[in-house]
Amino acid sequence: MTRSTQLQQAESQDFDLCIIGGGATGAGCLLDAQSRGLRAILIEKHDFASETSSKSTKLIHGGVRYLEQAVKQADLNQYHMVKKALRERLTLIRNAPHLAHPLPLLTPCMSWMEGIYYTAGLKMYDALSGDLSLGKSEWLTKEESLERNPALTRKIHSTVLYYDGQLNDARYNLALVRTAVQRGGIALNHTEALQFEKDSAGQLVVLHVRDRLTGRLLRVRARRFINATGPFSDRIRVMANPEIPRRMRVSKGVHIIVPADAMPSDTAILVPKTDDGRVVFIIPYNGKLMIGTTETETELGDSQPVVESSEVDYLIGYVNRYFEQPIRREQVIAGFAGLRPLLQANPNAESKELVRDHEVEIDRASGLVSILGGKWTTYRLMAQDTIDACCELMGKAAIPCITDHIRLVGGEGFAEDFWQVLVRQYGLSESVARHLNRQYGSESLAIARLMQQNPNWSETLTEETPHTKAEVVFAVREEMAQTLKDVLARRFGLEFTDWHTTYRITETVADLMAAELSWSDEQRAQAVQEYHAEIEWFRKSAEIV
Ligand SMILES: Cc1cc2nc3c(=O)[nH]c(=O)nc-3n(C[C@H](O)[C@H](O)[C@H](O)COP(=O)(O)OP(=O)(O)OC[C@H]3O[C@@H](n4cnc5c(N)ncnc54)[C@H](O)[C@@H]3O)c2cc1C
């Protein structure tokens, strides 16, 4: 279904549910609602996963640190939270195996005592996952550890190996949206919720929406409105009910990227304790090395958060304590910053002490249903709780949630070795075929067919990346991409991992998009100029040349 058809349908029918926000939480709600037979629409201000849901550490985890807190504080609530998240790990991987997989991690120990402590903790983590474990944790000697990850400092005593999951967050988010749309849901990116209309009892009945690409205004009618705007939740809550007290606190987290050769290993490192009591990960991701994250209490602004120079220095300084060959600032090639939606439990608590659990809030005065807090790993449970609450409000409580076994687009029929078929039958190079199979799963066939249709599209965009021209065409035709950033950040992930390459290929991507979307020469030139300026701004802020 094209965007214009979806826009028409947005006004021509009454929906059961209108979901505001197209991150993991909103996309999960759309799929859950649609798969229960409800008529649902999703309104996203920028692009799907344009905010926090594409800026995460990309871990599907129960939270080793939360387990530590649960044990230390004898907190049963945190214990159950970890257990639930551990169960979700496997569900996320099973439903989109091309976009999520198990990830081995090493926890460096500087002494024998630390080894005992982390082994006991990670064994408990294993036990909690039960038969849903992704692999057994193991205490490794110094020699075994260095064999597994030679980048580690020779000062370690030992390491503890354990397993969590890793996902391509932006593409997973998109797969959720597209699976819901295949089931009849409507999902509009670049549309902003502006204000509500209420009935005589003060209940929300209409949402006024602006299409940010054309300026057109729409009225969306629904029985219930769901606020799934993550860090922006308070803004929608206040829009619905100006009297409502604020519930959210926001903390900024940044990651930086260096080339993969800085750590020649597929086993990530968890730095268990920074001086201010957090954890930092060093993780192989999409052919690069990702380091993060920071945690800084912040206020919501109008522009996207960016990596600051001091944050680059902080992360490098910290991880170099664990590297034999220190990472140099000149090696940093990109970075990204996101905002954690933290549910305010105790207004006086430090943000790192807040429990990252979620809550479905029903504002009786306006009828708005808000889903607050949570994390990527638990998006499906958050959606389930939200749609359960809505069903109850609408007198449809008997319809059960079925999302735990819905395969997402590309996940159905996915096989790890399918890339060989692409090589044999479509003549693709091994690197392109492997890349397509990982990013698109069984949909990689559709891209190979585009290449057959137009052999020019089988060219890669540069020699530095396996991304092909056909994928730009696919992103526009099938994945609802409307802007250069939609393609280069969320569909390709390149903006997050390589600013230089992103800048270089912008012109070629613009040519392909202009042809697909009938952009004029002026529109094309303006799009390139604005996007280049944005990348320059990222570089300047992080002081990366
Ligand atoms: C640095 C960092 C690392 C993290 N790492 C992990 C991790 O490894 N594992 C994990 O499980 N979790 C992690 N998280 C948490 C996780 O990423 C978030 O909890 C999750 O992505 C939040 O999703 P969301 O859909 O609620 O919010 P968002 O992704 O922010 O989505 C909200 C959407 O609402 C839209 N919106 C706002 N206002 C409007 C409006 N008026 N009209 C229409 N749309 C609107 C926004 O554009 C946005 O797209 C991390 C978070 C951060 C910041």
The ligand as an ORCA input file, in Angstrom:
! r2SCAN-3c Opt
* xyz 0 1
  C      21.505      5.054     24.585
  C      20.406      4.050     24.765
  C      20.704      2.693     24.754
  C      19.699      1.755     24.923
  N      20.002      0.432     24.831
  C      19.044     -0.498     24.951
  C      19.364     -1.866     24.781
  O      20.500     -2.232     24.466
  N      18.357     -2.766     24.936
  C      17.088     -2.395     25.267
  O      16.256     -3.273     25.442
  N      16.734     -1.094     25.382
  C      17.685     -0.134     25.217
  N      17.371      1.197     25.315
  C      15.977      1.576     25.563
  C      15.149      1.510     24.270
  O      15.888      1.942     23.159
  C      13.902      2.362     24.429
  O      13.244      1.997     25.610
  C      12.924      2.191     23.264
  O      13.575      2.314     22.019
  C      11.824      3.225     23.364
  O      10.949      3.064     22.284
  P       9.662      3.973     22.163
  O       8.919      3.505     20.985
  O       8.949      3.970     23.459
  O      10.248      5.454     21.956
  P      10.859      6.101     20.624
  O      11.659      5.147     19.859
  O      11.535      7.366     21.022
  O       9.581      6.416     19.768
  C       8.707      7.484     20.063
  C       8.252      8.060     18.747
  O       7.211      9.015     18.979
  C       7.312      9.969     17.939
  N       6.570     11.184     18.309
  C       6.860     12.074     19.281
  N       5.952     13.070     19.270
  C       5.077     12.809     18.272
  C       3.939     13.480     17.750
  N       3.504     14.634     18.256
  N       3.283     12.921     16.699
  C       3.704     11.742     16.168
  N       4.773     11.078     16.615
  C       5.461     11.593     17.661
  C       8.811     10.203     17.833
  O       9.158     10.798     16.586
  C       9.368      8.808     18.020
  O       9.660      8.160     16.800
  C      18.352      2.173     25.125
  C      18.053      3.541     25.116
  C      19.055      4.468     24.913
  C      18.738      5.920     24.862
*
